[in-house]
């Protein structure tokens, strides 16, 4: 499995002894160690994990250099937010994961990889938003993958993002929000839409 990651790093021209490469190796080791107990991913074989690592590294290359504060929702095993953080050392990352065992895994990853400025909310998104100061602008970027956000939560998030913030949605054929296209056409503007490499009907849509 580590040979597979080594080849992927070479493909993206990432030096094997670089800090990001070492952190990704440690992340992979933690996934292998924890998955039998926590069921982080449906398939722990490299042919499945490769897509997740590839997507994260690819997305990290598109991440704006001036973004500093990131909220990831439904973080699960940490893809792609952990990889985005690995390649953006100045990022303050908040992960929202309601399941306690997965939350414990994410906390361990942040500690073991030395991802300073990373905080895990073991809570539901609406609880996190309720705890925010009204109208306080917090995040430059909000991301989610493999979940469908409730329209009310997404509209509430707009009150807590900075000027020029972006919403990064990793999704399949359909956009991952209740209300779908109608809701987005009314409240958001599509800035970019990128097909994820090596994945069929998988996209990163970026809204503002």
N, C-alpha and C positions, 0 to 999 in steps of 0.2 A: 504493500500500500504506500509506503514511504517512497518507493521508487516511482510510483505513479505521480505523487506530488512533486518529486524532483523533476520529472519530465515536464510537468505543467509549468513549473517555475522557469525552466529553460525556455519553454515556448513563449513566455511573456518577458523573457530577457531579465529575469530577476536573479541576482547572484545568490547562490545557495548559502553563503555565509553572511548575507545581509540581515539586518534586524527584522524586516518583514518576513523573510523566508524562515528564520528561526522561530518567530512567533506562530506562523502558520503550521510548522511542524509540531510545535507544542499543542496547538489547537487540535490538530488531527489526533495526536496521542490521547488527549482528554476525551475526544469523541469516542475513540475505541475503548477507553477505560470505562466510561460512564454508560454507554449505550445499552449494555446488557441489563443494567439495573433500572434505567430511567426511560428507555425507548425514545431516544432523542430523534432518530430518523427511522423510517420504515426499512431502509436497507443500508447497512454499514459497509458494504463492499465498495471498493474504490470506483467501480464503473458507475455507481450511483452518486457517490460523494464528489467525484470529479466534476460533475455538472454544477454542483453547488459552489465548489471552490472556484471553478472557472468563471461562473457568473459574478461572484464577489470580486475577484481580481479585475475582471473586465469593467464592472461598475465603478470600482475605485478609481480607475483611470479617467472617468467622466465626472468625478466629484469636484465641485468648485473649491479652489484653493482657499478662498476667503470665508467659507462656511466654518463656523466654530461650534455650533450647538445643534445636536441631532437627537430626534426622538424616533425610536423604532418601536412599532406596535405589534404585539403577538410574536415576540422574538423567538420562541421555541428553542432550537439548538443554536441560534445566533446567526443564521445565514439571512441576508448577506451583511448585516450590520457589524458583526465582529470584524469581518474582513475589511469593511470600509474604515473602521477605526484603526486597524493595524497599519493601513497605508496613510492615515491622516493623524499624525501624532498630536496635533493641537486640538483635535475634536473633543468636545465634552459630549459624551454619549449617554443617553438615558434609554434603557430597555424596559419595555412593559410586557410582563409575562405573568399571567394569572395562576399558572400551575406551579405549586411550591417546589416540586422536585426539579423542574426545568429551571426555575428561578435560582435554585441552589447551584445548578450546573453553570449557569451564566455568571454568577458571582465568583465561582471557582475559576472560570476562564479569565475573567477580568483580573483576578488576583495573580494567578499563575503566569499570565502573559504580561503582567505589569502595565495594564491598560489604565493608566491614571485618568481621573476625570470621568470614569465610567460608573454609572449607578443603575442598579436593577430595582425596578418597582415590581414586587410580587403582589400584583393587584390588577383589577380590571381598569381599562382605560377610563371609563367614566368616573371612577374613584380618583384617579390621578388628576383628571381635569377639574374635578370638583375642588381638589385641594389647591389648585393654582389660584394666585391672586387675580381678581377680576381684571380682564383686559391687559394683564402683564404680558409683554412680548418676550418670549423665551427662546424659540427654536428657529434656526435658519433652514432646517430641513426636517421633514417628517416622512418616514418610510414604512411600508408594510408589504408582506409577502405571505401567500397561502392563507389569507383570511379575507373576509368581506367586511369592510367598515360600515357601521351604521351611519346613515346620512346625518343624523343629529350630532354624532361625535365628530364627524368631519367638519361640519359647520361650526361647532364649538372650537375645534382646533384653530380655525382661522382667527379667532380672537387672541391666540397666544403665539402666533408666529411673527417673526420679524419682517420688516419691509424687504421685498424681493425674495422672500422665502419660497422654497419649492417643495412640492409633494411628490415623492418618488413611489410609484405604485408598480410592484412586480406582479405580473398577472398573466393569465392565459388568454384564450380567445375573447372572453368577456371581461370588462373592467370590474375590479373587485370592490364595488361600492353598491350598497342598496340604493335603488333608484336609477342606477346605471347612467347611460348617456344623458338622459334628460336632466338629471340632477347636476351633472358636470357642465353641461352647456349653459345652465343658468348661473352657476356660481364660480366656475373655474375656467381657465384658459389653458389649453394644451400647448405646452412650449416645445416638447420633443417627444417622439416615440421611437424607440429603438428595439429591433428584434434581438433577443438574447442569442449569442452565438452558440451553435451546436444544439439548440433546443427548438423543437417544433412548436409553433404557436405559443411562444413564450416571449413576453415583452417587458420592457421598462418604459412606462409612460411617466413623463415629468410634467406636472401641472403647476401653474402659478395663480 
